[in-house]
Amino acid sequence: MNSGFLKHLQGELDGIAEAGMLKRERQITGPQGGRIAVGHRTMVNLCANNYLGLADHPEIATSAIDAIQHYGFGMASVRFICGTLDLHRELEQATAKFLGKDDSILFAACFDANGGLFESLLGPEDAIISDALNHASIIDGVRLSKAKRYRYGSSDMDDLEDQLKLAVLEGSRFRLIVTDGVFSMDGHIAKLAEIRALADKYDAIIAVDDCHATGHLGPKGRGTGALTGAEVDIITGTFGKTLGGAMGGFIAGPQQAIDLLRQRARPYLFSNALAPAVAAGSLKALELADKADDLRATLMAHTRRFRAGLAEAGFDLLEGETPIIPVMLGEATKAQDLAAALDKRGVYVAGFFFPVVPKGKARIRTQMSAALSQDDVDFAIGAFAEAGRELGII
């Protein structure tokens, strides 16, 4: 390897570390849950996407084990060659039914789903109008498309209308508005009812990434469209969060769109099919989520309790109603210091900072889970208050 190149890479790493932005991984030594094993310690876990607490559900594990015994470990092929199981189609149809769509198509991850969506369905004559705070996977997927790109200020409906007018003026054939359903770093819900009204006014299509909503938000966990009462045309989502927490993504929508994605979506055509255990476990997770009103109620009770406790302690929180509760700290080093102080107190969190969030907007993003107990939530509130006072944050 070229020594100058390696020296350059080390310099980049050193710069990241000096700026207090080096991300370090910690090893969990047991299953994902409300409490997790980290080495020889048990910690309250506030930073998983395990909203309903299904990641270690025994029925999901049993379904995965049964699938391995029946179908083997992996498919060793892409879908259109010899990688499609009856199990894959069952999961696609169940996902579509859960979301009220004609059909769905599976991907290795929602990052791949967003990566394949726009390039497959839109051409250079079309327009994509994207929220400024959309997930990185949407940004990358839009870049792969030949469609003309427009961007509107996050949840700014006046700006969205201006961009739609411009897209019409510049002669776009089809216009697709894309937004996160829940913005993962802030916890805000997209203004889908207002977006729907503008889409109807300017004859546009709506695509929503509902990764942080499917399974736990809205009636029966149907997501942000159901929560806001807005019709969404295309939904992208994941099985890697609420729905079992393993991996795998999907796109759900009109039959013609799904059929064309099977022909053109490169991440689908050139990636191995989902492992049988993942498909079977995700199918069971969908079944459980459909009946999980009790878990959704517990999740939201924890959300209200934790938010109120941190606010009373004096922390700067972003307003919101979802289980994502960001604790705003500004500086990357401050976020890392608080995360370290909480680690010592038995609370597992992660600091987020540039480039994941804008510079000066560092935070600890806490996330509630139905797997937590009330005692866990109260313990975490106390640990935050104690650590915050120690560091002079509150």
Buried (B, 14 or more C-beta within 10 A) or exposed (E): EEEEEEEEEEEEEEEBEEEBBEEEEEEBEEEBBBBBBBEEEBBBBBBBBBBBBBBBBEEBBEBBEBBBEEBEEBBEEBBEEEBBBEBBEEBBEBBBBBBBBBBBBBBBBBBBBBBBBBBBBBEEEBBBBBBEBBBEBBBEBBEBBEBBBBBBBBBBBEBBBBBBEBBBEEEBEBBBBBBBBBBBBBBBBBBBEBBBBBBEEBEBBBBBBBBBBBBBBBEBBBBBBBBBEBBBBBBBBBBBBBBBBBBBBBBBBBEEBBEBBBEEBEBBBEBEBBBBBBBBBBBBBBBBBBEBEEBBEBBBBBBEBBBEBBEEBEBBBBEBBBBBBBBBBBBBBBBBBBBEBBBEBBBBBBBBBBEBBEEEBBBBBBBBBBBBBEEBBBBBBBBBBBBBEBBEBB
